[in-house]
Structure formats: C-alpha cells, structure tokens
Amino acid sequence: MSSRNQQIFERARQLIPAGVNSPVRAFGSVGGTPPTIAKGAGARIWDVEGKEYIDYVGSWGPLILGHAHREVVQAVQAVAERGLSFGAPTEGEVEMAELLTSAVPSVEQVRLVSSGTEATMSAIRLARGFTGRSKIVKFEGCYHGHADALLVKAGSGALTFGQPSSAGVPPEVTAHTLVLDYNDSGMLEQTFSHNGSEIAAVIVEPIAGNMNLVKATPEFLQTMRTLCTRHGAVLIFDEVMTGFRVGLQGAQGLFGITPDMTTLGKVIGGGMPVGAFGGRRDIMQKIAPLGPVYQAGTLSGNPVAVAAGLATLKLVGAPGFFESLSETATQLVDGLSHIAQEANQDFSAQSVGGMFGMYFRAGVPQSFAQVMEGDGEKFNRFFHHMLDAGVTIAPSAFEAGFVSAAHGPDELERTFDAAREAFSRLQD
Ligand SMILES: *Cc1c(COP(=O)(O)O)cnc(C)c1O
C-alpha cells in the first residue's frame, strides 16, 4: 500500500512533468518521493500525512521570518480585501521603492517585477541598451534565473564563449555570453584586456548560493569593480538570494563594494512573487517609457505580493535582526561541524547572515570545481537520514540552506540530534 505522499505525487506525475513545477523539487539527484507539503508555521512544515519537519529550505530563501508569519499574513489579507490587482499605480509600490532605495544606497531607482529571472533578464537588457554593447560576462556555478542568454556553461578552454546549458537555447543566443571561473581575478583581467570595449555587463552573485554556498574573495569583487569602471561595463550584483538575507544592505554592504545595478527577489516578496532591478539613475532612466529599452509586466508591483514584501522588510529592518539571525546560522554550522568531526567525517560548513553551506569535503570550497569535489553519495544518504528524522535540507548538494528568525534553540537541538544519528550511520 502506498502512502498518501506517494499517491499525490503519482497523480502529479500524470499531469505535471516529473510531478513538479520547478525541477529540483522532484528529488532527482537524491532519489525517493518528495513529501507533499500541507502547511507551515514558523520554522516547521507538515506534509499531507501530518509528519512534521524542521525546515532549512524556507521556500529556497524568501521565508526569512519563517512560515505563515502573523504580520505578513495579516498584511496580505488586509490588502487582498481591497482588490488583488489593478495594473495601475498603488501606494505600496512607492513604499517598497522607498524602502529598497534607502536600505541599499547603490539603488537610486528601482522597478518591480514578479521573479528573480525577470529581474536579471531585464537588468542585462538594460545594461546592453545603456552601453550599446552585446557581450556579457558571467561565472561558472552562478545562477541568474532561466533567461536564455544566462543558461550557459563554460566552453572548452579558457576564454571561449559559453555553450547553452539547456536544450532549446540557440548557440547564437549565448554567443555573446562569456563564462569565467568564480574567484579567478586573473581570468577576468585577461578577458577585459581582450574584450573590454565590447562588454556591456558583468553579472555575479557576490556570495554564490546556487552552487551550494561559495563566498567571493574581496579581491575578486574589487578587481571586477575596477575593471568595469575602467572599461565602461555595467557591474550587476545579482542579490536575488543575498539581498536582505546576509544583511540589510545585502552582500554589497558586507563587502563595501558599490555595483552599478542590483537585482533582488526572494526575501523582498516574503514568500510572494516579487523581484526588482535597480541601480544608477542614469542607467534606470533608459527604461521604457523614458528611454528606448523595453520592459513591462501585467502583474508587476502586484499589491498583494508587495504587501507581503513590505511587511517582511519592515521586520527585517528592526535593530538586531541580522545579529540574531547570523548567530542562529553560526550555531547551526558550528554544531554540525562538531558532530561530523566526532564521527570522523570529511565535512565542512559555513554561514553568512541567514544562509549557510555544508560540504561533504574537508575545507570550504572557493570555486565551482571545488564544490564538485564533495562526496555526493554521502550527501544523498545524509539527506535521507535527516528527512526521515524530520529535518528538511535542500534535496541537492549544490544549494545553500537557510535559517529564519523562527529557528531557535529547540530547532537547533532537534537538528543536532538528527545529525548525530545521520553521521553515525554514514560510518557504516
Ligand atoms: C533564485 C535566484 C534567481 C532566480 O529567481 P526566480 O525568482 O527563481 O526566477 C536569480 N538569481 C539568483 C542569485 C537566485 O538565487
């Protein structure tokens, strides 16, 4: 007899490819059946069989206050009562723009969209329109949503143009995208010395959270800033994940580096679909209808979604919020590292603000290649031990994890108990 989770997932697979609306949810790399989630509250979620989990996925980053936070839900309810969408200016959008520009000083003007993908896609188009150039630079292992020009992997040999990483993307579309190694300043310098006058933009996750967690070195980002300024290229920090997640000013605040443009998403929607791109006023003024670069959206700045984001950001801006969140994440990674060490496992972990990475290798990675050296088979076994014990981490060794303000000593203790058992079972 199959379980209710299996029954629902079987129904899903009949009608939805792989049963999911975004690929990693299908448990493709870890195997098994993903639980179907019925509800969440604070740091916990429950599946349709009533099994409880401590959640370190947090909807992949947005839920910095935890699930179904009272004030966020109430804000959504109150706004929804007055209408779901108008396709006309609303005051919430202005409040959101005021909040984003005052928290992140490099963002002088901002436009709202409905996803991170839209934000990065629009930022790239705007950078190309602003500079009149075509080439863009991205880094292996960074993810910037699923727009065609950004679905690229490195070609063979250094400094070659990227190959599409997805079927359905014509090579012509990625022919202008250069893919370089993360944290390799020399490669970046070489690229600018060959192509500097043709590069419209460099886009980077200043703390990479889509190849597990990999921190940029300050020197790498500083080199990037200097080269973009010297060659007239637009520096885009993709802070869809790190914005309001690692600190109030995002990664740019932590590093003290000012990008020309910033993309945001995830936390700024508080669990609802909101993305944003913004930056220098002279660049933003090139967007339609002021300028020649087209961009639009039926549901952009949707009042209900914006209400969830505003309620979230107001609480995130409270004094001491990030100190406390960072402390929780630090305790988590320290605790896990300690337990792994006791079990003689090659394991390392680190955190920045409310995001963390854990690696089944000795020492934290600095590049995509080093992330790939982790023991994937061990990760998969660890993942399933934890899931059985009621702890959800991302079902892939190449994703960052997230704590919320609702995670506290009780959640950490239960996580450590589960991890002790999981690591000891990895020994046999
Ligand atoms: C999640 C993410 C995106 C894409 O955002 P979606 O809302 O999933 O389209 C882009 N860039 C980064 C850095 C992300 O983490």
The ligand as an ORCA input file, in Angstrom:
! r2SCAN-3c Opt
* xyz 0 1
  C      16.624     32.369     -7.210
  C      17.600     33.165     -7.981
  C      17.293     33.716     -9.239
  C      16.001     33.428     -9.949
  O      14.893     33.862     -9.259
  P      13.445     33.230     -9.598
  O      12.518     34.012     -8.743
  O      13.540     31.780     -9.252
  O      13.213     33.434    -11.055
  C      18.226     34.544     -9.837
  N      19.393     34.811     -9.247
  C      19.739     34.290     -8.059
  C      21.045     34.648     -7.446
  C      18.858     33.432     -7.388
  O      19.232     32.891     -6.228
*
